[in-house]
């Protein structure tokens, strides 16, 4: 259960509130191309502004190497946020030091300031206490609303919480409630769908779900490693040779409820225009590669999803970026949307697939955090959440 204080548990009127958001969003030609994460955190901003707080936002963006890099500036995000809010949003070209301090002093209650990328300081990812202390000095209260970064113990996500009264924002609360509930007390049957490229990224998740879930449906590139572990040649398919022993162990421990595709769609090359064939699962011919789950698998998996009480989905069923190899992922998206289950989708590619299918409105909860949602599904504690004050 969610046992952390939130912004409704403290008085923010007239206070400077430092809010860690997850504005790690795609930008092209100085324009935000997908603002899902920005929009998801808006309820927290609206509440704080309405309550008369001076709001200071900070976030990382991308992976700048060791210092400031204009390519990773949050300036375009401040401009985009201003457009969403229909009001000016101030911007400071640093997240600590004299520039940030002057900007933080200048904003008044009801105003919003965006600070520059936290990762322009290499100490951020080392969770350096000195950097965290400087960040904390800008405000009276710290709010973590960056679920997508809560699995990282960085200065801005964990360190700063030790220097200020620290509480959760609405997005953090919502994410933990849905994902926490799904793991701790799901409505059964609990069905997990796991896709994406690699087993190695999800070993801990699969092990935890083998205990918790009634069925685990496997698709995407990770299914190929399971096929090879069963002794099938997989042609030129993506396959993790170093994970074959792990795959065998998982298959042995999950014999009844770990389910693989019964048919696949293969292509003669990794290309949007590749020739495609549907085949029942068996030896894949040389020169061909598995690029999607087949139609019989979609029917098979859909029947299971129709009777589910809770569905958690992380990772696409195939190379859905290529329209001719997107049918499996789209088919599963429709089955999830059509079910009466509590449906939770985590991970950027699964979310993109749901949006591509136009089904986002049919899903109970779409998570903004790929890595963080995976760590929750694995049963791990999130450092950014642990650091907040208990109720």
Secondary structure, 3 states (H helix, E strand, C coil): CCCECEHHHCCCCCCEEEEECCCCCCEECCEECCCHHHHHCHHHHHHHHHCCCEEEEECCCCCCCCCCCHHHCCHHHHHHHHHHHCCCCEEECCCCHHHHHHHHHHCCCCCEEEECCHHHCCCCCCCCHHHHHHHHCCCCEEEECCHHHCCCCCCCCCHHHHCCEEEECHHHHHHHHHHHHHHHCCCCCEEEEECCCCCHHHHHHHHHHHHHCCEEEECCHHHHHHHHHCCCCECCCCCCHHHHHHHHHHHHHCCCCEECCCEEEEECCCCCCCCEEEEECCCECCCCEEEEECHHHHHHHHHHHHCCCEEEEECCCCCCCCHHHCHHHHHHHHHHHHCCCEEEEECHHHHHHHHHCCCHHHCCEECCCHHHHHHHHCCCCCHHHHCCCEC
